[in-house]
């Protein structure tokens, strides 16, 4: 008479075939490519084979991981989730349990059932360990890829390879892209970045995060209104100033956005009362003082140039108003005009360049713009 383990060994091929056939009831399994379904079949076959070998000496502790999961390629952990793997284990255990009466030697049915349950528990633990190891390796690889993409954006070296690598990290085709920069917190940075990534995923956003220019850089894309996403991510960033670059159409154009955000981060300390977040374009004056050539050019184009082209003594009035300590009467005396004329010209300046010279912040921006304009003319 054959022993239980001999019966199981003899029936192992049939059991594997039946288990794979029953897996056809799982919709996700049917949707797998044929090659991956074959890989799953190899795992099932190896699992039943390892169970048979262990059953011959069930007094020892089962150690199924090397025998079972080594039969499948590493890529299978990406195609089949841990939850789905548990479903596969249940199918195999169900097949074994239904065959217990025919597989066990007389009187050994209960012992075989207990052996099946014991081995299935070890298989489940081994699967969890395999997936945990794969997740750690994938996380380390993804972190290196993400760092490379962020570096390419900072260096303005975004090509097809960079876009392809971003795609492998889950970056799709958002309707808009922008960049946020914040001061790096004290202590470890990676936990902060991981929390930020989780917050972004929960909000339906795609992000690339990293360290750059001594701060944290977040490149974000999404649907809907960018302002909402920026507000959500700002709340998740460390305390302190947060600057936001301009909104662009896609990741290929995001390098300019990143450059603006980092330049603004370097200058934001000069504006202690800056809002959080503050657009990088609101820090043009501070950036220009630090030598940002693009900021100097923008101030010439947005402020000095339009005033000079408008005529009507607007540029002269702006300079006189600032030089007299923002005094209407003092400006009127210097220009030999009525105070109401000064008021009229100030309103025209506000309409033309969006700066109210009665407001200290706008007056500061105007003063820097005039300095740049005057030096450009030398």
C-alpha beads as a LAMMPS data file, in Angstrom:
LAMMPS data file: protein, C-alpha beads

378 atoms
377 bonds

1 atom types
1 bond types

-500.0 500.0 xlo xhi
-500.0 500.0 ylo yhi
-500.0 500.0 zlo zhi

Masses

1 110.0

Atoms # bond

1 1 1 0.000 0.000 0.000
2 1 1 1.285 3.450 -0.931
3 1 1 1.906 5.930 1.842
4 1 1 0.274 9.348 1.882
5 1 1 3.307 11.219 0.580
6 1 1 3.763 8.653 -2.213
7 1 1 0.129 9.163 -3.253
8 1 1 0.532 12.930 -3.237
9 1 1 3.752 12.669 -5.250
10 1 1 2.089 10.425 -7.806
11 1 1 -0.837 12.839 -8.162
12 1 1 1.222 16.075 -8.068
13 1 1 1.084 16.689 -11.835
14 1 1 -2.678 16.184 -11.898
15 1 1 -3.128 18.434 -8.871
16 1 1 -1.087 21.223 -10.507
17 1 1 -3.144 21.024 -13.686
18 1 1 -6.427 21.108 -11.784
19 1 1 -5.300 24.091 -9.676
20 1 1 -4.308 26.108 -12.756
21 1 1 -7.629 25.248 -14.418
22 1 1 -9.553 26.504 -11.384
23 1 1 -7.588 29.752 -11.515
24 1 1 -9.418 30.557 -14.740
25 1 1 -12.284 31.636 -12.474
26 1 1 -10.143 34.592 -11.351
27 1 1 -10.723 37.488 -13.818
28 1 1 -7.293 39.058 -13.239
29 1 1 -5.575 35.711 -13.911
30 1 1 -7.325 35.279 -17.251
31 1 1 -6.272 38.797 -18.255
32 1 1 -2.568 37.996 -17.764
33 1 1 -0.433 37.446 -20.874
34 1 1 0.120 33.733 -21.697
35 1 1 3.770 33.890 -20.623
36 1 1 2.856 35.187 -17.162
37 1 1 0.088 32.595 -16.771
38 1 1 2.705 29.976 -17.580
39 1 1 4.985 31.458 -14.918
40 1 1 2.166 31.163 -12.374
41 1 1 1.727 27.545 -13.420
42 1 1 5.415 26.933 -12.707
43 1 1 5.018 28.422 -9.241
44 1 1 1.990 26.186 -8.545
45 1 1 3.846 23.124 -9.786
46 1 1 6.901 23.985 -7.694
47 1 1 4.702 24.605 -4.650
48 1 1 2.984 21.244 -4.850
49 1 1 6.317 19.543 -5.557
50 1 1 7.909 21.201 -2.531
51 1 1 4.897 20.262 -0.399
52 1 1 5.276 16.628 -1.495
53 1 1 8.965 16.599 -0.621
54 1 1 8.330 18.138 2.783
55 1 1 5.449 15.691 3.457
56 1 1 7.940 12.831 3.317
57 1 1 9.454 14.228 6.516
58 1 1 6.775 16.519 7.971
59 1 1 8.497 16.619 11.349
60 1 1 10.816 19.305 10.007
61 1 1 9.794 22.944 9.612
62 1 1 8.710 23.757 6.041
63 1 1 10.897 26.237 4.167
64 1 1 9.169 26.758 0.816
65 1 1 10.542 30.085 -0.421
66 1 1 13.639 28.973 -2.367
67 1 1 11.874 25.978 -3.917
68 1 1 8.618 27.694 -4.831
69 1 1 9.147 31.339 -5.710
70 1 1 12.530 30.762 -7.334
71 1 1 10.637 29.116 -10.217
72 1 1 9.196 32.457 -11.366
73 1 1 10.983 35.499 -12.816
74 1 1 11.332 38.536 -10.557
75 1 1 9.114 40.598 -12.873
76 1 1 6.109 38.476 -11.846
77 1 1 5.885 40.398 -8.562
78 1 1 4.956 43.488 -10.614
79 1 1 2.259 41.684 -12.601
80 1 1 0.713 39.764 -9.688
81 1 1 0.050 41.569 -6.415
82 1 1 0.442 40.049 -2.957
83 1 1 -3.352 39.986 -2.577
84 1 1 -3.674 38.063 -5.831
85 1 1 -0.933 35.666 -4.728
86 1 1 -2.953 34.898 -1.596
87 1 1 -5.932 34.117 -3.837
88 1 1 -3.752 31.671 -5.786
89 1 1 -2.671 29.980 -2.563
90 1 1 -6.331 29.590 -1.566
91 1 1 -7.112 27.919 -4.888
92 1 1 -4.256 25.435 -4.492
93 1 1 -5.166 24.712 -0.868
94 1 1 -8.789 24.189 -1.925
95 1 1 -7.728 21.651 -4.560
96 1 1 -5.571 19.768 -2.055
97 1 1 -8.297 19.742 0.593
98 1 1 -10.900 18.326 -1.795
99 1 1 -8.477 15.525 -2.739
100 1 1 -7.589 14.574 0.844
101 1 1 -9.914 11.508 0.958
102 1 1 -8.290 10.018 -2.152
103 1 1 -4.733 11.054 -1.348
104 1 1 -4.427 10.070 2.303
105 1 1 -3.726 6.527 3.332
106 1 1 -6.546 4.994 5.433
107 1 1 -6.758 6.817 8.745
108 1 1 -4.402 9.600 7.654
109 1 1 -6.996 12.090 6.396
110 1 1 -6.805 14.442 9.379
111 1 1 -3.034 14.362 9.422
112 1 1 -2.913 15.309 5.718
113 1 1 -5.391 18.157 6.219
114 1 1 -3.254 19.564 9.027
115 1 1 -0.145 19.246 6.885
116 1 1 -1.834 21.141 4.029
117 1 1 -2.863 23.958 6.369
118 1 1 0.560 24.137 7.968
119 1 1 2.380 24.295 4.659
120 1 1 -0.063 26.840 3.192
121 1 1 0.593 29.116 6.161
122 1 1 4.326 28.916 5.522
123 1 1 3.768 29.572 1.823
124 1 1 1.783 32.718 2.696
125 1 1 4.573 33.949 4.984
126 1 1 7.162 33.213 2.307
127 1 1 5.113 35.128 -0.275
128 1 1 4.914 38.146 2.025
129 1 1 8.708 38.055 2.463
130 1 1 9.294 37.808 -1.291
131 1 1 7.031 40.784 -1.958
132 1 1 8.603 42.809 0.833
133 1 1 12.081 42.175 -0.573
134 1 1 10.903 43.045 -4.080
135 1 1 9.284 46.244 -2.802
136 1 1 12.491 47.310 -1.054
137 1 1 14.563 46.659 -4.172
138 1 1 12.022 48.407 -6.390
139 1 1 11.865 51.352 -3.990
140 1 1 15.637 51.769 -4.044
141 1 1 15.690 51.572 -7.846
142 1 1 12.803 54.009 -8.199
143 1 1 14.551 56.427 -5.840
144 1 1 17.643 56.409 -8.060
145 1 1 15.534 56.927 -11.186
146 1 1 13.620 59.785 -9.534
147 1 1 16.842 61.467 -8.439
148 1 1 18.120 61.279 -12.017
149 1 1 14.955 62.835 -13.434
150 1 1 15.019 65.669 -10.892
151 1 1 18.691 66.329 -11.645
152 1 1 17.917 66.490 -15.382
153 1 1 15.185 69.039 -14.696
154 1 1 17.493 71.154 -12.546
155 1 1 20.206 71.082 -15.218
156 1 1 17.723 71.722 -18.038
157 1 1 18.729 68.488 -19.772
158 1 1 15.289 66.990 -20.347
159 1 1 15.266 64.605 -23.311
160 1 1 13.410 61.492 -24.366
161 1 1 15.351 59.351 -21.890
162 1 1 14.362 61.590 -18.974
163 1 1 10.706 61.543 -20.032
164 1 1 10.827 57.761 -20.408
165 1 1 12.279 57.366 -16.920
166 1 1 9.603 59.643 -15.498
167 1 1 7.003 57.465 -17.220
168 1 1 8.416 54.371 -15.506
169 1 1 7.749 56.131 -12.186
170 1 1 4.074 56.548 -13.067
171 1 1 4.257 60.019 -14.601
172 1 1 1.460 60.130 -17.155
173 1 1 0.121 63.029 -19.195
174 1 1 -1.222 65.624 -16.742
175 1 1 -2.924 68.718 -18.136
176 1 1 -0.503 71.025 -16.303
177 1 1 2.848 70.930 -14.504
178 1 1 4.454 73.251 -11.973
179 1 1 7.237 73.198 -9.397
180 1 1 7.360 74.037 -5.692
181 1 1 10.511 74.693 -3.687
182 1 1 10.851 74.850 0.078
183 1 1 13.656 75.039 2.602
184 1 1 14.966 71.625 3.628
185 1 1 13.873 70.608 7.149
186 1 1 16.263 69.669 9.895
187 1 1 16.763 65.946 10.257
188 1 1 16.233 63.174 7.672
189 1 1 14.679 64.379 4.419
190 1 1 13.493 61.102 2.858
191 1 1 10.641 60.476 5.356
192 1 1 9.324 63.950 4.532
193 1 1 9.477 63.219 0.831
194 1 1 7.742 59.864 1.259
195 1 1 4.918 61.516 3.212
196 1 1 4.640 64.085 0.438
197 1 1 4.455 61.376 -2.237
198 1 1 1.707 59.600 -0.317
199 1 1 -0.254 62.825 0.059
200 1 1 0.070 63.488 -3.671
201 1 1 -1.100 59.982 -4.605
202 1 1 -4.106 60.377 -2.318
203 1 1 -4.954 63.638 -4.104
204 1 1 -4.643 62.120 -7.585
205 1 1 -1.444 64.034 -8.401
206 1 1 1.832 62.864 -9.918
207 1 1 4.992 64.174 -8.307
208 1 1 8.746 64.022 -8.598
209 1 1 10.606 64.992 -5.453
210 1 1 14.209 65.556 -4.513
211 1 1 16.799 67.835 -2.988
212 1 1 18.199 70.730 -5.002
213 1 1 20.033 73.960 -4.179
214 1 1 19.832 73.192 -0.474
215 1 1 16.050 72.855 -0.487
216 1 1 13.233 70.487 -1.323
217 1 1 11.970 70.465 -4.890
218 1 1 8.548 69.107 -5.860
219 1 1 7.537 68.875 -9.503
220 1 1 3.801 68.202 -9.640
221 1 1 1.311 67.521 -12.384
222 1 1 -2.417 66.944 -12.368
223 1 1 -5.852 67.774 -13.656
224 1 1 -8.234 70.524 -12.581
225 1 1 -7.019 73.736 -11.007
226 1 1 -3.295 73.984 -10.221
227 1 1 -4.021 76.379 -7.354
228 1 1 -5.868 73.665 -5.432
229 1 1 -3.037 71.165 -5.819
230 1 1 -0.431 73.769 -4.847
231 1 1 -2.368 74.593 -1.679
232 1 1 -2.610 70.891 -0.754
233 1 1 1.091 70.234 -1.260
234 1 1 2.097 73.437 0.525
235 1 1 0.251 72.211 3.611
236 1 1 2.291 68.997 3.471
237 1 1 5.669 70.751 3.142
238 1 1 7.853 71.714 6.137
239 1 1 7.274 75.020 7.887
240 1 1 8.847 78.026 6.256
241 1 1 8.580 79.769 2.903
242 1 1 7.306 77.898 -0.163
243 1 1 7.732 79.294 -3.673
244 1 1 5.877 78.214 -6.813
245 1 1 7.159 78.372 -10.372
246 1 1 4.998 79.158 -13.400
247 1 1 2.534 76.586 -14.750
248 1 1 3.613 74.826 -17.953
249 1 1 1.933 72.330 -20.250
250 1 1 4.039 69.220 -19.706
251 1 1 7.154 67.763 -18.102
252 1 1 9.244 68.498 -21.193
253 1 1 8.829 72.226 -20.475
254 1 1 9.234 71.946 -16.697
255 1 1 12.951 72.779 -16.542
256 1 1 12.231 76.518 -16.873
257 1 1 9.615 76.216 -14.131
258 1 1 12.120 74.456 -11.848
259 1 1 14.758 77.125 -12.529
260 1 1 12.339 79.900 -11.548
261 1 1 11.287 78.127 -8.366
262 1 1 14.863 77.530 -7.204
263 1 1 15.891 81.099 -8.022
264 1 1 12.953 82.397 -6.002
265 1 1 13.779 80.091 -3.097
266 1 1 17.252 81.630 -2.914
267 1 1 15.710 85.111 -2.739
268 1 1 12.608 84.572 -0.593
269 1 1 14.427 85.309 2.684
270 1 1 14.662 88.949 1.557
271 1 1 10.870 89.197 1.847
272 1 1 10.095 88.082 5.420
273 1 1 6.361 88.679 5.029
274 1 1 6.003 86.817 1.745
275 1 1 2.789 84.790 1.513
276 1 1 2.975 80.997 1.665
277 1 1 3.107 79.925 -1.065
278 1 1 4.492 82.839 -3.044
279 1 1 4.748 82.851 -6.853
280 1 1 8.315 83.036 -8.141
281 1 1 7.258 85.981 -10.310
282 1 1 6.475 88.012 -7.177
283 1 1 10.148 87.832 -6.169
284 1 1 11.628 89.374 -9.305
285 1 1 13.078 92.344 -7.395
286 1 1 14.851 90.164 -4.817
287 1 1 16.070 87.792 -7.526
288 1 1 17.423 90.698 -9.559
289 1 1 19.377 91.993 -6.556
290 1 1 20.974 88.541 -6.244
291 1 1 22.088 88.706 -9.864
292 1 1 19.361 86.678 -11.567
293 1 1 19.672 87.915 -15.156
294 1 1 16.279 86.547 -16.171
295 1 1 14.660 88.503 -13.319
296 1 1 16.417 91.704 -14.413
297 1 1 15.183 91.173 -17.955
298 1 1 11.632 90.523 -16.770
299 1 1 11.590 93.715 -14.682
300 1 1 12.793 95.709 -17.668
301 1 1 10.092 94.179 -19.842
302 1 1 7.263 94.402 -17.310
303 1 1 7.971 97.688 -15.527
304 1 1 10.657 99.986 -16.868
305 1 1 10.065 99.358 -20.556
306 1 1 6.291 99.991 -20.566
307 1 1 6.678 103.177 -18.497
308 1 1 9.392 104.510 -20.790
309 1 1 7.336 103.684 -23.881
310 1 1 4.157 105.256 -22.462
311 1 1 5.590 108.751 -22.275
312 1 1 3.600 111.335 -20.348
313 1 1 6.373 111.697 -17.801
314 1 1 5.250 108.482 -16.008
315 1 1 8.785 107.201 -15.557
316 1 1 10.000 110.554 -14.221
317 1 1 7.009 110.762 -11.877
318 1 1 7.688 107.275 -10.477
319 1 1 11.313 108.191 -9.770
320 1 1 10.459 111.528 -8.171
321 1 1 7.735 109.998 -6.032
322 1 1 10.144 107.403 -4.628
323 1 1 12.971 109.909 -4.196
324 1 1 10.760 112.242 -2.127
325 1 1 9.745 109.475 0.295
326 1 1 6.457 108.780 -1.508
327 1 1 5.143 112.276 -0.841
328 1 1 2.486 113.637 -3.194
329 1 1 3.228 117.256 -2.310
330 1 1 6.980 116.758 -2.466
331 1 1 6.718 115.131 -5.909
332 1 1 4.464 117.949 -7.129
333 1 1 7.025 120.566 -6.021
334 1 1 9.921 118.719 -7.685
335 1 1 8.038 118.345 -10.963
336 1 1 6.368 121.772 -10.804
337 1 1 2.902 120.213 -11.222
338 1 1 -0.266 120.063 -9.135
339 1 1 -0.635 117.259 -6.585
340 1 1 -3.716 116.003 -8.472
341 1 1 -1.513 115.576 -11.549
342 1 1 0.768 113.357 -9.485
343 1 1 -2.223 111.336 -8.311
344 1 1 -3.404 110.927 -11.907
345 1 1 0.022 109.740 -13.065
346 1 1 0.273 107.260 -10.189
347 1 1 -3.086 105.774 -11.201
348 1 1 -1.847 105.493 -14.791
349 1 1 1.289 103.717 -13.550
350 1 1 -0.818 101.236 -11.567
351 1 1 -3.003 100.555 -14.607
352 1 1 -0.013 100.105 -16.903
353 1 1 2.348 97.921 -14.840
354 1 1 0.192 96.757 -11.922
355 1 1 2.198 98.509 -9.201
356 1 1 0.594 100.783 -6.626
357 1 1 3.423 103.028 -5.486
358 1 1 1.512 103.951 -2.346
359 1 1 2.043 100.326 -1.211
360 1 1 5.543 99.745 0.286
361 1 1 6.020 96.375 -1.434
362 1 1 5.144 97.723 -4.894
363 1 1 7.288 100.777 -4.285
364 1 1 10.260 98.514 -3.564
365 1 1 9.736 96.598 -6.814
366 1 1 9.524 99.876 -8.712
367 1 1 12.727 101.199 -7.134
368 1 1 14.691 98.078 -8.170
369 1 1 13.183 98.293 -11.657
370 1 1 14.265 101.929 -11.992
371 1 1 17.786 101.116 -10.837
372 1 1 18.060 98.349 -13.427
373 1 1 16.594 100.550 -16.145
374 1 1 18.905 103.446 -15.395
375 1 1 22.029 101.238 -15.331
376 1 1 21.000 99.628 -18.595
377 1 1 21.069 103.002 -20.235
378 1 1 24.653 103.767 -19.175

Bonds

1 1 1 2
2 1 2 3
3 1 3 4
4 1 4 5
5 1 5 6
6 1 6 7
7 1 7 8
8 1 8 9
9 1 9 10
10 1 10 11
11 1 11 12
12 1 12 13
13 1 13 14
14 1 14 15
15 1 15 16
16 1 16 17
17 1 17 18
18 1 18 19
19 1 19 20
20 1 20 21
21 1 21 22
22 1 22 23
23 1 23 24
24 1 24 25
25 1 25 26
26 1 26 27
27 1 27 28
28 1 28 29
29 1 29 30
30 1 30 31
31 1 31 32
32 1 32 33
33 1 33 34
34 1 34 35
35 1 35 36
36 1 36 37
37 1 37 38
38 1 38 39
39 1 39 40
40 1 40 41
41 1 41 42
42 1 42 43
43 1 43 44
44 1 44 45
45 1 45 46
46 1 46 47
47 1 47 48
48 1 48 49
49 1 49 50
50 1 50 51
51 1 51 52
52 1 52 53
53 1 53 54
54 1 54 55
55 1 55 56
56 1 56 57
57 1 57 58
58 1 58 59
59 1 59 60
60 1 60 61
61 1 61 62
62 1 62 63
63 1 63 64
64 1 64 65
65 1 65 66
66 1 66 67
67 1 67 68
68 1 68 69
69 1 69 70
70 1 70 71
71 1 71 72
72 1 72 73
73 1 73 74
74 1 74 75
75 1 75 76
76 1 76 77
77 1 77 78
78 1 78 79
79 1 79 80
80 1 80 81
81 1 81 82
82 1 82 83
83 1 83 84
84 1 84 85
85 1 85 86
86 1 86 87
87 1 87 88
88 1 88 89
89 1 89 90
90 1 90 91
91 1 91 92
92 1 92 93
93 1 93 94
94 1 94 95
95 1 95 96
96 1 96 97
97 1 97 98
98 1 98 99
99 1 99 100
100 1 100 101
101 1 101 102
102 1 102 103
103 1 103 104
104 1 104 105
105 1 105 106
106 1 106 107
107 1 107 108
108 1 108 109
109 1 109 110
110 1 110 111
111 1 111 112
112 1 112 113
113 1 113 114
114 1 114 115
115 1 115 116
116 1 116 117
117 1 117 118
118 1 118 119
119 1 119 120
120 1 120 121
121 1 121 122
122 1 122 123
123 1 123 124
124 1 124 125
125 1 125 126
126 1 126 127
127 1 127 128
128 1 128 129
129 1 129 130
130 1 130 131
131 1 131 132
132 1 132 133
133 1 133 134
134 1 134 135
135 1 135 136
136 1 136 137
137 1 137 138
138 1 138 139
139 1 139 140
140 1 140 141
141 1 141 142
142 1 142 143
143 1 143 144
144 1 144 145
145 1 145 146
146 1 146 147
147 1 147 148
148 1 148 149
149 1 149 150
150 1 150 151
151 1 151 152
152 1 152 153
153 1 153 154
154 1 154 155
155 1 155 156
156 1 156 157
157 1 157 158
158 1 158 159
159 1 159 160
160 1 160 161
161 1 161 162
162 1 162 163
163 1 163 164
164 1 164 165
165 1 165 166
166 1 166 167
167 1 167 168
168 1 168 169
169 1 169 170
170 1 170 171
171 1 171 172
172 1 172 173
173 1 173 174
174 1 174 175
175 1 175 176
176 1 176 177
177 1 177 178
178 1 178 179
179 1 179 180
180 1 180 181
181 1 181 182
182 1 182 183
183 1 183 184
184 1 184 185
185 1 185 186
186 1 186 187
187 1 187 188
188 1 188 189
189 1 189 190
190 1 190 191
191 1 191 192
192 1 192 193
193 1 193 194
194 1 194 195
195 1 195 196
196 1 196 197
197 1 197 198
198 1 198 199
199 1 199 200
200 1 200 201
201 1 201 202
202 1 202 203
203 1 203 204
204 1 204 205
205 1 205 206
206 1 206 207
207 1 207 208
208 1 208 209
209 1 209 210
210 1 210 211
211 1 211 212
212 1 212 213
213 1 213 214
214 1 214 215
215 1 215 216
216 1 216 217
217 1 217 218
218 1 218 219
219 1 219 220
220 1 220 221
221 1 221 222
222 1 222 223
223 1 223 224
224 1 224 225
225 1 225 226
226 1 226 227
227 1 227 228
228 1 228 229
229 1 229 230
230 1 230 231
231 1 231 232
232 1 232 233
233 1 233 234
234 1 234 235
235 1 235 236
236 1 236 237
237 1 237 238
238 1 238 239
239 1 239 240
240 1 240 241
241 1 241 242
242 1 242 243
243 1 243 244
244 1 244 245
245 1 245 246
246 1 246 247
247 1 247 248
248 1 248 249
249 1 249 250
250 1 250 251
251 1 251 252
252 1 252 253
253 1 253 254
254 1 254 255
255 1 255 256
256 1 256 257
257 1 257 258
258 1 258 259
259 1 259 260
260 1 260 261
261 1 261 262
262 1 262 263
263 1 263 264
264 1 264 265
265 1 265 266
266 1 266 267
267 1 267 268
268 1 268 269
269 1 269 270
270 1 270 271
271 1 271 272
272 1 272 273
273 1 273 274
274 1 274 275
275 1 275 276
276 1 276 277
277 1 277 278
278 1 278 279
279 1 279 280
280 1 280 281
281 1 281 282
282 1 282 283
283 1 283 284
284 1 284 285
285 1 285 286
286 1 286 287
287 1 287 288
288 1 288 289
289 1 289 290
290 1 290 291
291 1 291 292
292 1 292 293
293 1 293 294
294 1 294 295
295 1 295 296
296 1 296 297
297 1 297 298
298 1 298 299
299 1 299 300
300 1 300 301
301 1 301 302
302 1 302 303
303 1 303 304
304 1 304 305
305 1 305 306
306 1 306 307
307 1 307 308
308 1 308 309
309 1 309 310
310 1 310 311
311 1 311 312
312 1 312 313
313 1 313 314
314 1 314 315
315 1 315 316
316 1 316 317
317 1 317 318
318 1 318 319
319 1 319 320
320 1 320 321
321 1 321 322
322 1 322 323
323 1 323 324
324 1 324 325
325 1 325 326
326 1 326 327
327 1 327 328
328 1 328 329
329 1 329 330
330 1 330 331
331 1 331 332
332 1 332 333
333 1 333 334
334 1 334 335
335 1 335 336
336 1 336 337
337 1 337 338
338 1 338 339
339 1 339 340
340 1 340 341
341 1 341 342
342 1 342 343
343 1 343 344
344 1 344 345
345 1 345 346
346 1 346 347
347 1 347 348
348 1 348 349
349 1 349 350
350 1 350 351
351 1 351 352
352 1 352 353
353 1 353 354
354 1 354 355
355 1 355 356
356 1 356 357
357 1 357 358
358 1 358 359
359 1 359 360
360 1 360 361
361 1 361 362
362 1 362 363
363 1 363 364
364 1 364 365
365 1 365 366
366 1 366 367
367 1 367 368
368 1 368 369
369 1 369 370
370 1 370 371
371 1 371 372
372 1 372 373
373 1 373 374
374 1 374 375
375 1 375 376
376 1 376 377
377 1 377 378
